[in-house]
Amino acid sequence: MSRSIVILVTDNHDFNEQTRKHFEGQDCTFQTYSPDQWRTGVESPFFRQQLLQGVPALAGGTSPVNTGYSGTVLNFPTPSTDNSIQKMDDIEAKAIENAILQYRGNLTEAAKALGIGRATLYRKVKQYHIDPAVARKRKTGMAA
């Protein structure tokens, strides 16, 4: 049986402690990063490689732990059903697409939710050929 790994990205000390207590006594590894550490790490190929070694398939849970935290939580993209390992770029692109869709094309809000700067989001949108207009069109289509 594989060991579970919990990765928490937060500056909220109380939430960190609540989550740590929740997983206490369970067979899991608990890692906490500040948003700045995570942002810097994701930009680093070495960090991504180390992360991949610790989390073989980058599988995320589908049921978040409810500890009373009321902030925005974006779901981590889940791996495909064929159990193949996804590239970090593919996962990052999917997370960005999800955030843009969730915030209906508002890149400033999507960047805040992702914990990255707006300029970084614009660069990554261009890098991954993501069209924010699709999310904006969905917004107008839903209102009609």
PyMOL commands that set and color helices and strands:
alter all, ss='L'
color gray80, all
select helices_A, chain A and resi 13-23+35-43+45-54+88-102+107-114+118-127+132-143
alter helices_A, ss='H'
color red, helices_A
select strands_A, chain A and resi 4-9+28-33
alter strands_A, ss='S'
color yellow, strands_A
deselect
rebuild
show_as cartoon
